[in-house]
Protein backbone atom coordinates (compact mmCIF):
# COMPACT_ATOMS: atom_id res chain seq x y z
CA UNK A 1 0.00 0.00 0.00
CA UNK A 2 1.33 3.45 -0.89
CA UNK A 3 0.12 6.95 -0.16
CA UNK A 4 1.53 10.41 -0.77
CA UNK A 5 0.15 13.28 1.33
CA UNK A 6 1.14 16.94 1.42
CA UNK A 7 0.74 19.35 4.35
CA UNK A 8 2.08 22.82 3.67
CA UNK A 9 5.76 22.55 2.78
CA UNK A 10 6.03 18.88 3.79
CA UNK A 11 5.30 15.71 1.83
CA UNK A 12 4.73 12.26 3.29
CA UNK A 13 5.90 10.12 0.39
CA UNK A 14 6.60 6.38 0.04
CA UNK A 15 9.84 5.30 1.68
CA UNK A 16 12.06 3.36 -0.74
CA UNK A 17 15.17 1.22 -0.72
CA UNK A 18 17.14 3.86 -2.65
CA UNK A 19 20.62 4.67 -1.39
CA UNK A 20 19.52 8.15 -0.27
CA UNK A 21 16.47 6.89 1.66
CA UNK A 22 18.48 4.04 3.15
CA UNK A 23 21.26 6.33 4.35
CA UNK A 24 18.74 8.61 6.05
CA UNK A 25 16.88 5.72 7.73
CA UNK A 26 20.07 4.16 9.07
CA UNK A 27 21.42 7.50 10.33
CA UNK A 28 18.13 8.48 11.98
CA UNK A 29 17.23 5.13 13.49
CA UNK A 30 20.70 4.59 14.94
CA UNK A 31 20.90 8.09 16.41
CA UNK A 32 20.85 7.96 20.22
CA UNK A 33 17.94 10.43 20.24
CA UNK A 34 15.71 7.88 18.51
CA UNK A 35 17.33 4.44 18.83
CA UNK A 36 15.92 3.71 22.26
CA UNK A 37 12.35 4.50 21.14
CA UNK A 38 12.15 1.49 18.84
CA UNK A 39 11.73 -2.22 19.48
CA UNK A 40 14.70 -2.98 17.22
CA UNK A 41 17.68 -0.98 18.37
CA UNK A 42 19.96 -1.33 15.35
CA UNK A 43 19.22 -0.86 11.64
CA UNK A 44 21.70 -1.58 8.85
CA UNK A 45 21.42 -0.75 5.15
CA UNK A 46 20.82 -4.42 4.45
CA UNK A 47 18.03 -4.82 7.04
CA UNK A 48 16.32 -1.65 5.86
CA UNK A 49 16.35 -2.70 2.21
CA UNK A 50 15.06 -6.18 3.05
CA UNK A 51 12.34 -4.67 5.25
CA UNK A 52 11.12 -2.12 2.72
CA UNK A 53 11.14 -4.56 -0.21
CA UNK A 54 8.63 -6.75 1.63
CA UNK A 55 6.46 -3.87 2.88
CA UNK A 56 3.95 -3.99 0.00
CA UNK A 57 3.41 -7.68 0.61
CA UNK A 58 2.68 -6.92 4.27
CA UNK A 59 0.19 -4.22 3.23
CA UNK A 60 1.99 -1.37 5.00
CA UNK A 61 2.38 2.33 4.35
CA UNK A 62 5.93 3.51 5.06
CA UNK A 63 6.65 7.21 4.70
CA UNK A 64 9.68 9.40 4.37
CA UNK A 65 8.77 12.98 5.28
CA UNK A 66 10.43 15.43 2.94
CA UNK A 67 10.47 19.22 3.19
CA UNK A 68 10.28 21.35 0.07
CA UNK A 69 13.81 21.71 -1.20
CA UNK A 70 14.56 18.02 -0.76
CA UNK A 71 15.48 17.90 2.94
CA UNK A 72 14.58 14.62 4.67
CA UNK A 73 13.02 15.37 8.07
CA UNK A 74 11.29 12.25 9.36
CA UNK A 75 9.89 8.74 9.11
CA UNK A 76 6.47 7.27 9.88
CA UNK A 77 4.41 4.20 9.07
CA UNK A 78 0.94 2.66 9.14
CA UNK A 79 0.62 -1.12 9.34
CA UNK A 80 -1.32 -4.04 10.82
CA UNK A 81 -4.38 -3.02 8.79
CA UNK A 82 -7.33 -5.05 10.09
CA UNK A 83 -10.04 -4.95 7.42
CA UNK A 84 -12.52 -6.93 9.52
CA UNK A 85 -12.39 -4.60 12.52
CA UNK A 86 -11.43 -1.48 10.55
CA UNK A 87 -8.35 -0.46 12.47
CA UNK A 88 -4.61 -0.04 11.94
CA UNK A 89 -1.44 0.71 13.85
CA UNK A 90 0.51 3.91 13.29
CA UNK A 91 4.07 4.14 14.49
CA UNK A 92 7.79 3.78 13.68
CA UNK A 93 7.90 7.54 14.08
CA UNK A 94 11.08 9.62 14.17
CA UNK A 95 10.96 13.36 13.48
CA UNK A 96 13.78 15.90 13.40
CA UNK A 97 11.30 18.73 14.07
CA UNK A 98 8.97 18.15 17.08
CA UNK A 99 6.01 19.87 15.38
CA UNK A 100 5.99 17.07 12.80
CA UNK A 101 4.82 14.68 15.54
CA UNK A 102 1.46 16.48 15.64
CA UNK A 103 1.33 16.86 11.89
CA UNK A 104 2.03 13.14 11.51
CA UNK A 105 -0.99 12.24 13.64
CA UNK A 106 -3.08 14.43 11.36
CA UNK A 107 -1.66 12.75 8.25
CA UNK A 108 -2.11 9.27 9.75
CA UNK A 109 -5.68 9.96 10.84
CA UNK A 110 -6.53 11.52 7.49
CA UNK A 111 -4.99 8.62 5.56
CA UNK A 112 -6.37 5.91 7.83
CA UNK A 113 -9.86 7.27 8.45
CA UNK A 114 -10.67 9.54 5.51
CA UNK A 115 -8.87 7.62 2.76
CA UNK A 116 -8.67 3.95 3.80
CA UNK A 117 -11.75 3.93 6.04
CA UNK A 118 -10.56 2.80 9.49
CA UNK A 119 -12.57 3.50 12.63
CA UNK A 120 -9.55 3.34 14.90
CA UNK A 121 -5.80 3.87 14.93
CA UNK A 122 -3.53 2.68 17.70
CA UNK A 123 0.09 3.09 18.61
CA UNK A 124 2.38 1.25 20.99
CA UNK A 125 5.23 2.98 22.78
CA UNK A 126 7.72 1.73 25.33
CA UNK A 127 6.70 2.45 28.92
CA UNK A 128 9.86 4.49 29.41
CA UNK A 129 9.05 6.82 26.49
CA UNK A 130 7.47 9.53 28.65
CA UNK A 131 7.90 12.28 26.05
CA UNK A 132 6.10 10.25 23.37
CA UNK A 133 3.34 9.27 25.81
CA UNK A 134 2.72 12.89 26.78
CA UNK A 135 2.69 13.91 23.13
CA UNK A 136 0.11 11.24 22.29
CA UNK A 137 -2.15 12.40 25.12
CA UNK A 138 -1.85 16.02 23.95
CA UNK A 139 -3.19 15.08 20.53
CA UNK A 140 -6.17 13.31 22.07
CA UNK A 141 -5.13 9.66 21.99
CA UNK A 142 -6.27 7.63 24.99
CA UNK A 143 -3.94 5.48 27.09
CA UNK A 144 -5.99 2.27 26.96
CA UNK A 145 -3.66 -0.07 28.79
CA UNK A 146 -0.20 -1.26 29.76
CA UNK A 147 0.93 -4.36 27.88
CA UNK A 148 3.23 -6.05 30.37
CA UNK A 149 6.38 -7.76 29.06
CA UNK A 150 5.01 -7.17 25.59
CA UNK A 151 8.29 -7.22 23.69
CA UNK A 152 11.80 -8.53 24.16
CA UNK A 153 14.33 -5.77 23.62
CA UNK A 154 18.05 -6.34 23.99
CA UNK A 155 17.21 -9.69 25.59
CA UNK A 156 14.89 -8.27 28.28
CA UNK A 157 11.06 -8.26 28.47
CA UNK A 158 9.66 -4.74 28.65
CA UNK A 159 6.29 -3.07 29.09
CA UNK A 160 4.52 -1.12 26.37
CA UNK A 161 1.77 1.50 26.58
CA UNK A 162 -1.15 1.03 24.18
CA UNK A 163 -2.81 4.25 22.95
CA UNK A 164 -5.93 4.44 20.80
CA UNK A 165 -7.58 7.11 18.70
CA UNK A 166 -10.94 6.75 16.97
CA UNK A 167 -12.90 8.64 14.35
CA UNK A 168 -14.34 10.62 17.27
CA UNK A 169 -10.78 11.61 18.21
CA UNK A 170 -10.04 12.69 14.65
CA UNK A 171 -13.24 14.71 14.31
CA UNK A 172 -12.54 16.33 17.68
CA UNK A 173 -8.87 17.28 17.30
CA UNK A 174 -8.64 17.35 13.50
CA UNK A 175 -10.13 20.83 12.93
CA UNK A 176 -7.62 22.39 15.35
CA UNK A 177 -4.69 20.64 13.67
CA UNK A 178 -5.94 21.65 10.23
CA UNK A 179 -6.27 25.26 11.38
CA UNK A 180 -2.75 25.17 12.81
CA UNK A 181 -0.91 23.37 10.00
CA UNK A 182 -3.22 23.49 6.98
CA UNK A 183 -5.26 20.65 5.51
CA UNK A 184 -3.63 17.39 4.41
CA UNK A 185 -3.97 16.85 0.66
CA UNK A 186 -3.94 13.40 -0.89
CA UNK A 187 -1.55 13.35 -3.84
CA UNK A 188 -1.80 9.64 -4.64
CA UNK A 189 -3.01 6.38 -3.15
CA UNK A 190 -2.51 2.75 -4.16
CA UNK A 191 -4.10 0.04 -2.06
CA UNK A 192 -7.22 -1.56 -0.70
CA UNK A 193 -9.83 0.62 0.98
CA UNK A 194 -12.36 -0.37 3.63
CA UNK A 195 -16.05 -0.05 2.88
CA UNK A 196 -18.33 1.73 3.50
CA UNK A 197 -16.35 5.00 3.43
CA UNK A 198 -16.06 7.25 6.47
CA UNK A 199 -17.43 10.79 6.71
CA UNK A 200 -14.38 12.91 5.94
CA UNK A 201 -12.81 16.11 7.20
CA UNK A 202 -10.52 16.86 4.29
CA UNK A 203 -11.44 15.03 1.08
C-alpha positions as a Markdown table, in Angstrom:
| # | Residue | x | y | z |
|---|---|---|---|---|
| 1 | Unk | 0.0 | 0.0 | 0.0 |
| 2 | Unk | 1.3 | 3.4 | -0.9 |
| 3 | Unk | 0.1 | 7.0 | -0.2 |
| 4 | Unk | 1.5 | 10.4 | -0.8 |
| 5 | Unk | 0.1 | 13.3 | 1.3 |
| 6 | Unk | 1.1 | 16.9 | 1.4 |
| 7 | Unk | 0.7 | 19.3 | 4.4 |
| 8 | Unk | 2.1 | 22.8 | 3.7 |
| 9 | Unk | 5.8 | 22.5 | 2.8 |
| 10 | Unk | 6.0 | 18.9 | 3.8 |
| 11 | Unk | 5.3 | 15.7 | 1.8 |
| 12 | Unk | 4.7 | 12.3 | 3.3 |
| 13 | Unk | 5.9 | 10.1 | 0.4 |
| 14 | Unk | 6.6 | 6.4 | 0.0 |
| 15 | Unk | 9.8 | 5.3 | 1.7 |
| 16 | Unk | 12.1 | 3.4 | -0.7 |
| 17 | Unk | 15.2 | 1.2 | -0.7 |
| 18 | Unk | 17.1 | 3.9 | -2.7 |
| 19 | Unk | 20.6 | 4.7 | -1.4 |
| 20 | Unk | 19.5 | 8.2 | -0.3 |
| 21 | Unk | 16.5 | 6.9 | 1.7 |
| 22 | Unk | 18.5 | 4.0 | 3.2 |
| 23 | Unk | 21.3 | 6.3 | 4.4 |
| 24 | Unk | 18.7 | 8.6 | 6.1 |
| 25 | Unk | 16.9 | 5.7 | 7.7 |
| 26 | Unk | 20.1 | 4.2 | 9.1 |
| 27 | Unk | 21.4 | 7.5 | 10.3 |
| 28 | Unk | 18.1 | 8.5 | 12.0 |
| 29 | Unk | 17.2 | 5.1 | 13.5 |
| 30 | Unk | 20.7 | 4.6 | 14.9 |
| 31 | Unk | 20.9 | 8.1 | 16.4 |
| 32 | Unk | 20.9 | 8.0 | 20.2 |
| 33 | Unk | 17.9 | 10.4 | 20.2 |
| 34 | Unk | 15.7 | 7.9 | 18.5 |
| 35 | Unk | 17.3 | 4.4 | 18.8 |
| 36 | Unk | 15.9 | 3.7 | 22.3 |
| 37 | Unk | 12.4 | 4.5 | 21.1 |
| 38 | Unk | 12.1 | 1.5 | 18.8 |
| 39 | Unk | 11.7 | -2.2 | 19.5 |
| 40 | Unk | 14.7 | -3.0 | 17.2 |
| 41 | Unk | 17.7 | -1.0 | 18.4 |
| 42 | Unk | 20.0 | -1.3 | 15.3 |
| 43 | Unk | 19.2 | -0.9 | 11.6 |
| 44 | Unk | 21.7 | -1.6 | 8.9 |
| 45 | Unk | 21.4 | -0.8 | 5.1 |
| 46 | Unk | 20.8 | -4.4 | 4.5 |
| 47 | Unk | 18.0 | -4.8 | 7.0 |
| 48 | Unk | 16.3 | -1.6 | 5.9 |
| 49 | Unk | 16.4 | -2.7 | 2.2 |
| 50 | Unk | 15.1 | -6.2 | 3.0 |
| 51 | Unk | 12.3 | -4.7 | 5.3 |
| 52 | Unk | 11.1 | -2.1 | 2.7 |
| 53 | Unk | 11.1 | -4.6 | -0.2 |
| 54 | Unk | 8.6 | -6.8 | 1.6 |
| 55 | Unk | 6.5 | -3.9 | 2.9 |
| 56 | Unk | 3.9 | -4.0 | 0.0 |
| 57 | Unk | 3.4 | -7.7 | 0.6 |
| 58 | Unk | 2.7 | -6.9 | 4.3 |
| 59 | Unk | 0.2 | -4.2 | 3.2 |
| 60 | Unk | 2.0 | -1.4 | 5.0 |
| 61 | Unk | 2.4 | 2.3 | 4.4 |
| 62 | Unk | 5.9 | 3.5 | 5.1 |
| 63 | Unk | 6.7 | 7.2 | 4.7 |
| 64 | Unk | 9.7 | 9.4 | 4.4 |
| 65 | Unk | 8.8 | 13.0 | 5.3 |
| 66 | Unk | 10.4 | 15.4 | 2.9 |
| 67 | Unk | 10.5 | 19.2 | 3.2 |
| 68 | Unk | 10.3 | 21.4 | 0.1 |
| 69 | Unk | 13.8 | 21.7 | -1.2 |
| 70 | Unk | 14.6 | 18.0 | -0.8 |
| 71 | Unk | 15.5 | 17.9 | 2.9 |
| 72 | Unk | 14.6 | 14.6 | 4.7 |
| 73 | Unk | 13.0 | 15.4 | 8.1 |
| 74 | Unk | 11.3 | 12.2 | 9.4 |
| 75 | Unk | 9.9 | 8.7 | 9.1 |
| 76 | Unk | 6.5 | 7.3 | 9.9 |
| 77 | Unk | 4.4 | 4.2 | 9.1 |
| 78 | Unk | 0.9 | 2.7 | 9.1 |
| 79 | Unk | 0.6 | -1.1 | 9.3 |
| 80 | Unk | -1.3 | -4.0 | 10.8 |
| 81 | Unk | -4.4 | -3.0 | 8.8 |
| 82 | Unk | -7.3 | -5.0 | 10.1 |
| 83 | Unk | -10.0 | -4.9 | 7.4 |
| 84 | Unk | -12.5 | -6.9 | 9.5 |
| 85 | Unk | -12.4 | -4.6 | 12.5 |
| 86 | Unk | -11.4 | -1.5 | 10.5 |
| 87 | Unk | -8.4 | -0.5 | 12.5 |
| 88 | Unk | -4.6 | 0.0 | 11.9 |
| 89 | Unk | -1.4 | 0.7 | 13.9 |
| 90 | Unk | 0.5 | 3.9 | 13.3 |
| 91 | Unk | 4.1 | 4.1 | 14.5 |
| 92 | Unk | 7.8 | 3.8 | 13.7 |
| 93 | Unk | 7.9 | 7.5 | 14.1 |
| 94 | Unk | 11.1 | 9.6 | 14.2 |
| 95 | Unk | 11.0 | 13.4 | 13.5 |
| 96 | Unk | 13.8 | 15.9 | 13.4 |
| 97 | Unk | 11.3 | 18.7 | 14.1 |
| 98 | Unk | 9.0 | 18.1 | 17.1 |
| 99 | Unk | 6.0 | 19.9 | 15.4 |
| 100 | Unk | 6.0 | 17.1 | 12.8 |
| 101 | Unk | 4.8 | 14.7 | 15.5 |
| 102 | Unk | 1.5 | 16.5 | 15.6 |
| 103 | Unk | 1.3 | 16.9 | 11.9 |
| 104 | Unk | 2.0 | 13.1 | 11.5 |
| 105 | Unk | -1.0 | 12.2 | 13.6 |
| 106 | Unk | -3.1 | 14.4 | 11.4 |
| 107 | Unk | -1.7 | 12.7 | 8.2 |
| 108 | Unk | -2.1 | 9.3 | 9.7 |
| 109 | Unk | -5.7 | 10.0 | 10.8 |
| 110 | Unk | -6.5 | 11.5 | 7.5 |
| 111 | Unk | -5.0 | 8.6 | 5.6 |
| 112 | Unk | -6.4 | 5.9 | 7.8 |
| 113 | Unk | -9.9 | 7.3 | 8.5 |
| 114 | Unk | -10.7 | 9.5 | 5.5 |
| 115 | Unk | -8.9 | 7.6 | 2.8 |
| 116 | Unk | -8.7 | 3.9 | 3.8 |
| 117 | Unk | -11.7 | 3.9 | 6.0 |
| 118 | Unk | -10.6 | 2.8 | 9.5 |
| 119 | Unk | -12.6 | 3.5 | 12.6 |
| 120 | Unk | -9.5 | 3.3 | 14.9 |
| 121 | Unk | -5.8 | 3.9 | 14.9 |
| 122 | Unk | -3.5 | 2.7 | 17.7 |
| 123 | Unk | 0.1 | 3.1 | 18.6 |
| 124 | Unk | 2.4 | 1.2 | 21.0 |
| 125 | Unk | 5.2 | 3.0 | 22.8 |
| 126 | Unk | 7.7 | 1.7 | 25.3 |
| 127 | Unk | 6.7 | 2.5 | 28.9 |
| 128 | Unk | 9.9 | 4.5 | 29.4 |
| 129 | Unk | 9.1 | 6.8 | 26.5 |
| 130 | Unk | 7.5 | 9.5 | 28.6 |
| 131 | Unk | 7.9 | 12.3 | 26.0 |
| 132 | Unk | 6.1 | 10.2 | 23.4 |
| 133 | Unk | 3.3 | 9.3 | 25.8 |
| 134 | Unk | 2.7 | 12.9 | 26.8 |
| 135 | Unk | 2.7 | 13.9 | 23.1 |
| 136 | Unk | 0.1 | 11.2 | 22.3 |
| 137 | Unk | -2.2 | 12.4 | 25.1 |
| 138 | Unk | -1.8 | 16.0 | 24.0 |
| 139 | Unk | -3.2 | 15.1 | 20.5 |
| 140 | Unk | -6.2 | 13.3 | 22.1 |
| 141 | Unk | -5.1 | 9.7 | 22.0 |
| 142 | Unk | -6.3 | 7.6 | 25.0 |
| 143 | Unk | -3.9 | 5.5 | 27.1 |
| 144 | Unk | -6.0 | 2.3 | 27.0 |
| 145 | Unk | -3.7 | -0.1 | 28.8 |
| 146 | Unk | -0.2 | -1.3 | 29.8 |
| 147 | Unk | 0.9 | -4.4 | 27.9 |
| 148 | Unk | 3.2 | -6.1 | 30.4 |
| 149 | Unk | 6.4 | -7.8 | 29.1 |
| 150 | Unk | 5.0 | -7.2 | 25.6 |
| 151 | Unk | 8.3 | -7.2 | 23.7 |
| 152 | Unk | 11.8 | -8.5 | 24.2 |
| 153 | Unk | 14.3 | -5.8 | 23.6 |
| 154 | Unk | 18.0 | -6.3 | 24.0 |
| 155 | Unk | 17.2 | -9.7 | 25.6 |
| 156 | Unk | 14.9 | -8.3 | 28.3 |
| 157 | Unk | 11.1 | -8.3 | 28.5 |
| 158 | Unk | 9.7 | -4.7 | 28.7 |
| 159 | Unk | 6.3 | -3.1 | 29.1 |
| 160 | Unk | 4.5 | -1.1 | 26.4 |
| 161 | Unk | 1.8 | 1.5 | 26.6 |
| 162 | Unk | -1.2 | 1.0 | 24.2 |
| 163 | Unk | -2.8 | 4.2 | 23.0 |
| 164 | Unk | -5.9 | 4.4 | 20.8 |
| 165 | Unk | -7.6 | 7.1 | 18.7 |
| 166 | Unk | -10.9 | 6.8 | 17.0 |
| 167 | Unk | -12.9 | 8.6 | 14.3 |
| 168 | Unk | -14.3 | 10.6 | 17.3 |
| 169 | Unk | -10.8 | 11.6 | 18.2 |
| 170 | Unk | -10.0 | 12.7 | 14.7 |
| 171 | Unk | -13.2 | 14.7 | 14.3 |
| 172 | Unk | -12.5 | 16.3 | 17.7 |
| 173 | Unk | -8.9 | 17.3 | 17.3 |
| 174 | Unk | -8.6 | 17.4 | 13.5 |
| 175 | Unk | -10.1 | 20.8 | 12.9 |
| 176 | Unk | -7.6 | 22.4 | 15.3 |
| 177 | Unk | -4.7 | 20.6 | 13.7 |
| 178 | Unk | -5.9 | 21.7 | 10.2 |
| 179 | Unk | -6.3 | 25.3 | 11.4 |
| 180 | Unk | -2.8 | 25.2 | 12.8 |
| 181 | Unk | -0.9 | 23.4 | 10.0 |
| 182 | Unk | -3.2 | 23.5 | 7.0 |
| 183 | Unk | -5.3 | 20.6 | 5.5 |
| 184 | Unk | -3.6 | 17.4 | 4.4 |
| 185 | Unk | -4.0 | 16.9 | 0.7 |
| 186 | Unk | -3.9 | 13.4 | -0.9 |
| 187 | Unk | -1.6 | 13.3 | -3.8 |
| 188 | Unk | -1.8 | 9.6 | -4.6 |
| 189 | Unk | -3.0 | 6.4 | -3.1 |
| 190 | Unk | -2.5 | 2.8 | -4.2 |
| 191 | Unk | -4.1 | 0.0 | -2.1 |
| 192 | Unk | -7.2 | -1.6 | -0.7 |
| 193 | Unk | -9.8 | 0.6 | 1.0 |
| 194 | Unk | -12.4 | -0.4 | 3.6 |
| 195 | Unk | -16.0 | -0.1 | 2.9 |
| 196 | Unk | -18.3 | 1.7 | 3.5 |
| 197 | Unk | -16.3 | 5.0 | 3.4 |
| 198 | Unk | -16.1 | 7.2 | 6.5 |
| 199 | Unk | -17.4 | 10.8 | 6.7 |
| 200 | Unk | -14.4 | 12.9 | 5.9 |
| 201 | Unk | -12.8 | 16.1 | 7.2 |
| 202 | Unk | -10.5 | 16.9 | 4.3 |
| 203 | Unk | -11.4 | 15.0 | 1.1 |
